[in-house]
Amino acid sequence: MTARGLIVAAPRSGSGKTTVTLGLLAALKQRGVAVRAAKAGPDYIDSAFHAAATGAPSINLDSWAMAPALLDALAGGAAEAAEILVIEGVMGLFDGVAGPPGRGGATADLAARFRLPVLLVLDVSGQSQTAAAVARGIACHDPAVRVAGAVLNRVGSERHRGLVAEAMAASGIAVFGAVPRDAGLAMPERHLGLVQAAEHGDIAARLDRLADMAERHLDLDAILAAAAPLVVSGTASLPALPPPGQRVALATDRAFSFVYPHVVDGWRHCGAEIVTFSPLADEPPPAGCDSCWLPGGYPELHAGALAVAHRFRDGLTRFAATRPVHGECGGYMVLGEGLVDADGARHTMTGLLGHATSFAARKLHLGYREARLIAASPLGPAGGGVRGHEFHYASLVAEGNDELLVDLVDGRGRALGKAGGRRGHVTGAFFHAIAREYRA
């Protein structure tokens, strides 16, 4: 393995990891560096921005949901075509769930496993020398995690930068750049995170602006020099999930965009063909496919359009009469009888399952999940286990009377009860699958 890598992390969410990561990726791409990106933990949106910045797919790396062999295979595969692999962290550097060492879903798990240095992004607004104490505490917290240096973010003035930098130098922490406060660098957000990359008509201009920020305010040469060789134990692994069919109809548009690249790539490596279609364009699943997958996304923002997409709904009903159809999160919502949008209006959905959902009274459902399959489904055989997560604000307002699909526990092993639904060839749940279970 010759590729080098580093991890962009922070003490907490909201520090500016994504801004710094995208600026770094875009600037390196402009310099002609073969750069690939990855995202720690379960996240669809940041990975799409990575892909836009690098021109290459981004991967997810999750130490809780993925077996060690899968982590190595994914990281090693991304690094094969790269000079440098940049991994964007999740939450704070050491934040994860309780469990075996190195298996908690924390960004630090990846830093230790792959022996990659950490580029620490510090939001220094509202403080000066104290930032050095925070950085030093993080650098000393775990001897298996090495902090190469820091980027100071949201710096208020040259005097502010100098105060922080002097304290960092006294603490032995290198400073690789200082980014001034600039509201123009922020990406628009909505309830599940950033507005998706594909929805920005000016994404190229935004990335150019971030690349310019990185060239002006980051020491890119020093950051590249700090990167270290990626260390993996092997690159052979089973696919994250078994293919749900030989030809898979995959819903793909602004309402259905949350599907992990490593899952679909794993299906392809097993010989499956992926055929995309757009429910928002009123397209039915292609007749020549033998299974249909409705991923998550934002159906609550497009409920009116989906309600009148009769070719899609009728075609999905015909498909489900003889072949498996599975919906994850947003896809599960569309499989139900109805969906109530943020304004309280109810829209008729496909009715292939009996539940109904609402986005009107938002309630956050968030966390890792391990699912035990009550019956065979496109996720796997009866009794099989799958690791994944939930992240949604919609709730069930009618449970229906379908058979249940999965028995869930959270990331700490606490029982959450049975969930999802199955009727004939149709299955679905709010649960997003990341990989088949493993034993730590």
N, C-alpha and C positions, 0 to 999 in steps of 0.2 A: 504494500500500500504506500504510494508516494504522495497522495494528496495531503495537504495540511488543513487545519481547521481551527476554529475558535467558537466560543459561545458568548452571545450577547445576553447579559442577564442584568438584574436590578434588585434592589432591596424589596420592592413592592410593585404591584400593578400600577399603571399610570405614570411611570417614571420616564417613559419615552423610548422604550425598547424598540417598538415597531418603527418609529421615526428614524432612529439611529440605524437600525438594521436595513431598512429600505434605502436610506442614503448611502450606506456602505455598499450594498449590493449594486445599486445603480451606478455609483462612481467606479467601482471595480469593473463592471461590465463596459462602461465607456472607455476604460483604460485598456480594454482587450484582454482582461484576465478571465480565464474560464472559471466562473464562480457558480456554485450550486448552493441551495438554501434548504433548511429544514426547520420545522417548528416543534418545540417540545410540547408534549401533551396534546389533548384533544382540541383541535381548532381547524375549522375549514377556511375561515376568512383570511387570516394572515398568510396562509400558504398560497392563496390565489394572488395576493400582492407580491409575494416572493417570486412567483412564476412570471408575473408581469415585469418585474425588475430585472430578472436574470435571463428571460427567454427560455427557461428550462423548468420542468416540473419541480415542485417542492414536495418534500415528504414530511410525515409526522413521525416523531419518535417518542414513545410513551413507555416509561420504565415500569408502570403499574400494569398496563393493559397488554403489553407485548412481551413475549418470551425473550430471553436474552439472545437466542439464535436469530430471531426475527429482527431485533434491534440491530444486530451486527450486519445482517444481510441487507437491510435497508440503508444503513449508513455507508456500508462498503460499496453498495451499488451506486449510490449518489456520488461517491467520491471517485469512482472509476473514470468519469469523464470530466473531472474538475481539477483545477490547481488548488482551489481552496473551497472548503465547505463551511458556511456560516450557519450556525444553529441559533435561532431566536428562542430565548427562554420563555417560561410561563410564570405568571405571578412573581413572587419573590424567589430568589435563587434557591433557598432551601425549603420552600413550601411544597408539601405533599401530604399523603395520608400515612397513618401509622402502619408499619409492616416490616418485613425483613429488610435489612440494610440494602440500599441500592435499588429497591423495588417499590418506592413510594410515589412515583410519578413526578418527583422533583427535578428541576433543571440540574441541580447538583449531582444527581444520579448519573446523568449523561456525561457531565464533566469528568467525573471520576472513572466511569466505565471506559470512555474513549480517550482519556488522558489529555483532554483539551483545555487550554487556558480560557479564563473567563475575562471578557471585556465588560466591566461593570458600568452601567449607566446610572448616574446619580442625578436626581432632580434636586438641585441646590437652591431652588427658590425658597425664600424664608429662612435661610441659614447660611453660614459661611464655614468657619473652622470646624463646626460640628460634623460637617460632611466627611471630613478626614477620619473622625472617630468611628463613624458608621462604616466607612470603607475598610478601616483597619480591623474592626470587629468581624466583618464578613471574611476578610482575607485570612484571619486566624481561626475561624470557626471550625474548619474541617481540613486536616492536613492532606486529604486526598483531593481537595479542590483548590486549584491554583488560580489566583487572581493576577492576571498579567498587568492590568492597569485600568484606568477609569476614563470615562467621558463625562464631563460636567454638562448637564443639560439645564436649560432655562436660566442661564446666567444673566444677571440684570445689568451689569456694567463691567468695564475693564477693571475697576477697583474690586468689584465683587469677585471676578475671576482670579485676580491676584491673591486675595485673601485665602480663597479656597485652595488654590494651587500651592501656596507656600505651606499651608498646613498639611496638604497631601504629601509634599516632598519630605517634610519632617517626619511623616509617618511611614515613609518608604514606599508609597504608592505612586506609580508613574501616572501621569496625566496625558492621555492621547488626544485630547481635544476639548473644546468648550463651545457649546452651542448656545447662542443667545436666545432669549425669549422671542418667539415669533409665532403669533397665532396663525399665520399663513401656512405654516408647515403642518398643521393638524389636519387629519383626515375626518370627513363627516362621519358621525356615528348614528346607530339606531339601536333597538333593544337587544340584539344579539351581538353587538360589536360594531366594527367599522362597516359602512356601506360597502357592498361587495365591489371588487376591482372591476368586474365586467360592467358595472352600472355607471362608471365614470367615463364620460366621453372624452375627458381631458386627462386620462391616466398617464399618457406619455409625457405631457407637460408637467404634471405633478411629480413624476419620477425624475424628470430633468431638474426640477427645482430642488428636490432632495439630494440629487447627485451634486449639484452646485453647492449646497449646504455642506456636504461631506468634504468636498475639495477645499472649501474655504476654511472650515472650522475643525476638521479632524486631521490628525497626522496619519494619513493612510499608509505611508511607507513604514512607520513604526508599528502600526496595527498589523500589517502583513508580516513584518519581521517577528512579531510576537506569536503568530500562529504556529502550531506544533503539528507534527505528523499524527494523522488519525490512526488509532490502534484498535483493531477489531480482531476477534478470535476466529472468525470464519464468515463466509458469505452464502452458505447453503442453508435453506430453510423451506419449510412447507409454506404454502400460501396462507395469508392471515385468515381467510375464510374460504371454505370450499365454493367453487362456482355453483350458482343456483340453476345452471342450465348450460347447454352447449351454445345456444344463441340467446343472449340476454338483452331484452328491451329495457333500456335505461332512460327514464325521464330526465331531461336535461334542459333547463331554462332558468329564468330568474326566480321562479317559484320552487324549483327542484334543483338545487345546486350543491347540497351538502353530502357529497360522497367522497370517501377518502381515496386518494390516488393509489395508495398501496393495496387497497382491497381490490380495485378494478384491475390493477396491473397483475395482481396475483391470479385473478381469474384468467386473464389473457395468457399468463405463463402456463396455465393448465390446459390451454387450447380453446378456451371459450372465446366467442366472438361477441363484441359489445356493439349493439345497434341503438343509437340515441334517437329520441323523438321528443317533441315539445307539446305538453298538454296546453300551455298558454296559446300556442298557435293552433289549437284544436286538432292536434294530430293524435290518432289512436296508436296503441302499441303495434309495431309491425307484425303482420300476421305470420311471418316466417319464423318468429322467435318462439322459444319453448319455455320462457319464464319472463316475468316483468318485475322490475325493481323501481319503486317510487321513493327516492331519497328525501331527506329533509330539505328545508329551505325556508321560504317565506310565503306559504300559501295564504296566510292571514292578510297579506298585503295585496293579494290577487284573487280573493275569494269570489268577487263579483264576476270576473272574467272566467274563472274555472266553473262557476255555476251555469254559465251559458255555453260552455264548450261541449256541445252535445255529441259531436263526432268522437271526441276523446272519451266521454263518459260511456257512450254506447259501445264503442270499440273495446274499452276496458272490460265492460260487462261480458261481452262475447268472449274475450280472451280468458277471463277468469272462469268461465264455464268448463274449460278443459285443461287449463294450465295454471301453474302457480303465479300468484301476484303477492308481492310483499311490500309493505310501506313502513318506512322509518320516520318517526317524529312527524314532520310536515306531511310526508306521504301517508302516514297513519291517519292524520286528521282528514285528508282528502278521501280516504277509504270509508269514512263514517257517513252518517245520515246528514249531518249539517255542521256548519262552522259559523260561529258568531264573531264578527269582526270587531275592531276597536270601537266602532261607533254603536255597537249593539245590534246591528242588522244581521239577521240569520240568512245564510246562503245554503242552498241545497248542494250537497256533495254527492259522491257516487253511490252511497248506500250499500256498498258491498259488505260492510260491517255495520253493526247496529248502534254504535256509540255516536255521541255528538260532542264537539269541543267548542270552547269559547276563548277568545282573546280579549274580551271586553273587561273582565276583572282580572288583571294581570297578577300572576303569582309565579315567582321564580322557582323552577325545579332544576337543580344543578348538582352534579356529582357523579363519581364513578359508580358503575353498576356491574355486577356479575349476574348473568342470566342463565338459569337452568331451563332448557327447553322441555315443556310439558308434552309436546308432540313434535313430530318431524315437521320441518319448514325449510324455506330457502336458507335459513341461518345454520341448519345442521340437523342431525338426527335427534330423535326423542332421547332425552336424558343427557344430551350434549351440553357443554357449557361454552358461553361466549362472554368475553369481557368488553365493556364499552362504557358509555356515559349517557346522561341526560342533560340537556340544556335547553329549556323552553319556558315560555311564560304562559302558554295556553294550558287550560285545564279541562278535564272531562266534566261535562254538565249532564250527560246521560251515558250510563255505562252499557246499555244494550244488554242482550242476553246471549252473546256469542260465547263459545268456549274460550278459556284463557290460554295464553300462549307461553308465558314465561313465569318462572318463580325468581324473584329478584332479591339480591342482597346488595348493600352499599359497599364502598371501598374498604370499610373496616369489618366487613362480614356480618353486619347487622341486618336481620330479615326485614324486608320491605313489603313482602306479600306477592301475590300473583297479579299479573298485569297483561296488557295487550289483548288481542282477540284473534280468533281463527274461525272461519266458516267456509267449508268446502275447500277450494284451492287458495283462499285468500287469508293472509296473515298480516299482522302489523302490531307495532308498539311504539311508544315514545322513545324507546331505547335505541341509541345509535351503536352499532356493532363496530368494534375496532379489530379484534382478533379472537380466534378460538382460545379457550382457556389453556392455561399451563399450570404446572405445579412448581412453586418457587422452592 
